[in-house]
Amino acid sequence: MKRERLAHAQRREQTRERLLEAARKTFVKKGLAATSVKDITEAAGYTRGAFYSNFNGKPELLLELLRRDHDSAQVNLRAIVEEGGTPAEMKARAIAYYSRYFRDRDCFLLWVEAKLLAYRDTAYQERINAFRHEKLDQISAYIRTVSERDGRPLPLQADALALGLVSLSDGVQFSRMCDPQTASDKVMQTVLAGFFCT
């Protein structure tokens, strides 16, 4: 009996993971509004019943994708701080991380979709803002840590600098999407280095 439950739980988790991956790819390719539940289930090889036994709808599924991306980013930033080192080494790791972050992630489009949805839906907005505030708090803490180790006062409050970094990151990512030649890897690293050296 226990073995059957475990097998059922594993199958359910596998179904959920396939639906999430199919949705991520389809949302990136077509957008949230243009993607149907049928598109997701066909790409994953499941039925609508499997979809609705795991998710209430596309917004909930999108939120789960964002939570995973958010958690991964939090772990990566925490690792930069915990690895320690000199302020210059920490800044270099942060620049390398954010440069890879721009280049390697397709989740940016999912965040854009979620922000548009949140703009029109206050309940969804609260959930998206919870991620945003957590991210800003963690980046603020990182900035304070580097400043303390550097022994220099910050030019602005850490919260303002964190907001600036997030806004800069979003803006550079938009530029990269629209004009990849202008927002090359080298240009992005230069922009980030300028920000981190202030």
C-alpha positions as CSV (number, residue, x, y, z in Angstrom):
1,M,0.0,0.0,0.0
2,K,2.8,2.5,0.9
3,R,4.6,1.6,-2.3
4,E,1.5,2.4,-4.4
5,R,1.1,5.8,-2.7
6,L,4.7,6.7,-3.3
7,A,4.4,5.6,-6.9
8,H,1.2,7.7,-7.2
9,A,2.8,10.7,-5.6
10,Q,5.8,10.3,-7.9
11,R,3.6,10.1,-11.0
12,R,1.6,13.2,-9.8
13,E,4.9,15.1,-9.3
14,Q,6.1,14.0,-12.8
15,T,2.9,15.2,-14.4
16,R,3.1,18.5,-12.6
17,E,6.7,19.0,-13.7
18,R,5.9,18.2,-17.3
19,L,3.0,20.6,-17.3
20,L,5.2,23.4,-15.8
21,E,7.9,22.9,-18.3
22,A,5.5,22.8,-21.2
23,A,3.8,25.9,-19.9
24,R,7.1,27.7,-19.5
25,K,8.2,27.0,-23.1
26,T,4.7,27.8,-24.5
27,F,4.3,31.1,-22.5
28,V,7.8,32.2,-23.6
29,K,7.0,31.4,-27.3
30,K,3.3,32.6,-27.5
31,G,2.6,34.7,-24.4
32,L,0.2,34.0,-21.6
33,A,-2.9,35.3,-23.3
34,A,-2.3,33.4,-26.6
35,T,-1.5,30.1,-24.8
36,S,-4.5,27.9,-24.1
37,V,-4.7,25.1,-21.6
38,K,-5.0,22.8,-24.6
39,D,-1.6,24.1,-25.9
40,I,0.0,23.2,-22.5
41,T,-1.5,19.8,-22.1
42,E,-0.8,18.8,-25.7
43,A,2.9,19.9,-25.3
44,A,3.1,18.0,-22.1
45,G,1.3,14.9,-23.4
46,Y,-1.6,15.1,-20.8
47,T,-5.3,15.9,-20.7
48,R,-7.1,18.9,-19.5
49,G,-8.1,16.8,-16.5
50,A,-4.5,16.4,-15.5
51,F,-4.0,20.1,-15.9
52,Y,-6.9,21.0,-13.6
53,S,-6.0,18.4,-11.0
54,N,-2.7,20.2,-10.6
55,F,-3.6,23.9,-11.2
56,N,-6.6,26.1,-11.0
57,G,-5.7,27.9,-14.2
58,K,-2.9,29.6,-16.1
59,P,-2.3,32.4,-13.6
60,E,-1.6,29.9,-10.8
61,L,0.7,27.9,-13.0
62,L,2.6,31.1,-14.0
63,L,2.9,32.0,-10.4
64,E,4.5,28.6,-9.6
65,L,7.0,29.2,-12.5
66,L,7.9,32.6,-11.1
67,R,8.2,31.2,-7.5
68,R,10.8,28.7,-8.8
69,D,12.7,31.4,-10.7
70,H,12.6,33.7,-7.7
71,D,13.8,31.0,-5.3
72,S,16.7,30.2,-7.6
73,A,17.7,33.8,-7.9
74,Q,17.6,34.2,-4.1
75,V,19.8,31.1,-3.6
76,N,22.4,32.5,-6.1
77,L,22.5,35.9,-4.5
78,R,22.8,34.4,-1.1
79,A,25.7,32.3,-2.3
80,I,27.6,35.4,-3.5
81,V,27.3,36.9,0.0
82,E,28.1,33.7,1.9
83,E,31.2,33.1,-0.2
84,G,32.5,36.3,1.3
85,G,35.9,37.7,0.2
86,T,36.8,41.3,-0.4
87,P,34.3,43.8,-1.6
88,A,35.9,43.8,-5.1
89,E,35.6,40.0,-5.2
90,M,32.0,40.1,-4.2
91,K,31.3,42.8,-6.8
92,A,33.0,40.8,-9.5
93,R,30.9,37.7,-8.6
94,A,27.7,39.9,-8.6
95,I,28.6,41.3,-12.0
96,A,29.3,37.8,-13.4
97,Y,26.0,36.5,-11.9
98,Y,23.9,39.4,-13.3
99,S,25.6,39.1,-16.7
100,R,24.7,35.4,-16.9
101,Y,21.3,36.2,-15.6
102,F,20.6,38.4,-18.6
103,R,22.1,36.0,-21.1
104,D,20.8,32.7,-19.9
105,R,17.2,33.2,-18.7
106,D,14.1,33.2,-20.7
107,C,12.0,33.7,-17.5
108,F,12.2,37.4,-18.0
109,L,9.3,37.2,-20.4
110,L,7.3,35.3,-17.8
111,W,7.9,38.2,-15.3
112,V,6.7,40.7,-17.9
113,E,3.6,38.7,-18.4
114,A,3.0,38.5,-14.7
115,K,3.5,42.2,-14.2
116,L,1.0,42.9,-16.9
117,L,-1.5,40.6,-15.3
118,A,-0.8,42.1,-11.9
119,Y,-1.4,45.6,-13.2
120,R,-5.0,44.5,-14.0
121,D,-5.6,42.2,-11.1
122,T,-5.0,43.5,-7.5
123,A,-5.1,40.0,-5.9
124,Y,-2.4,38.8,-8.3
125,Q,-0.5,42.1,-7.8
126,E,-0.2,41.3,-4.1
127,R,1.4,37.9,-4.9
128,I,3.8,39.4,-7.5
129,N,4.8,42.2,-5.1
130,A,5.6,39.8,-2.4
131,F,8.3,38.3,-4.7
132,R,9.5,41.8,-5.6
133,H,9.8,43.0,-2.0
134,E,11.7,39.9,-1.0
135,K,14.1,40.4,-3.9
136,L,14.6,44.1,-3.1
137,D,15.2,43.2,0.6
138,Q,17.8,40.7,-0.3
139,I,19.6,43.0,-2.7
140,S,19.5,45.8,-0.1
141,A,21.1,43.4,2.4
142,Y,23.8,42.5,-0.1
143,I,24.6,46.2,-0.8
144,R,24.8,46.9,2.9
145,T,27.2,43.9,3.4
146,V,29.5,45.0,0.6
147,S,29.5,48.6,1.9
148,E,30.3,47.5,5.5
149,R,33.2,45.3,4.2
150,D,34.4,48.2,2.0
151,G,34.3,50.6,4.9
152,R,32.8,53.3,2.7
153,P,29.4,55.0,3.0
154,L,26.8,54.4,0.4
155,P,26.0,57.2,-2.1
156,L,22.3,56.5,-1.5
157,Q,20.3,54.4,0.8
158,A,20.7,50.6,0.2
159,D,16.9,50.4,-0.6
160,A,17.2,53.0,-3.3
161,L,20.3,51.3,-4.8
162,A,18.5,47.9,-4.8
163,L,15.6,49.5,-6.7
164,G,18.0,51.1,-9.1
165,L,19.7,47.7,-9.7
166,V,16.5,45.9,-10.3
167,S,15.2,48.7,-12.6
168,L,18.6,48.7,-14.5
169,S,18.4,44.9,-14.9
170,D,14.9,45.0,-16.3
171,G,15.8,47.9,-18.6
172,V,18.9,46.2,-19.9
173,Q,17.0,42.9,-20.4
174,F,14.3,44.8,-22.5
175,S,17.1,46.4,-24.6
176,R,18.7,43.0,-25.1
177,M,15.4,41.5,-26.2
178,C,14.7,44.3,-28.7
179,D,18.2,45.0,-29.9
180,P,20.7,42.3,-29.0
181,Q,23.6,43.9,-31.0
182,T,23.4,47.1,-28.9
183,A,23.0,45.3,-25.6
184,S,25.9,42.8,-26.0
185,D,27.5,40.8,-23.2
186,K,30.4,43.3,-23.0
187,V,28.1,46.3,-22.9
188,M,26.0,44.7,-20.1
189,Q,29.1,43.9,-18.1
190,T,30.3,47.5,-18.5
191,V,26.9,48.9,-17.4
192,L,26.8,46.6,-14.4
193,A,30.4,47.3,-13.4
194,G,29.6,51.0,-13.5
195,F,26.6,50.5,-11.2
196,F,28.5,48.3,-8.8
197,C,31.4,50.7,-8.5
198,T,29.2,53.6,-7.4
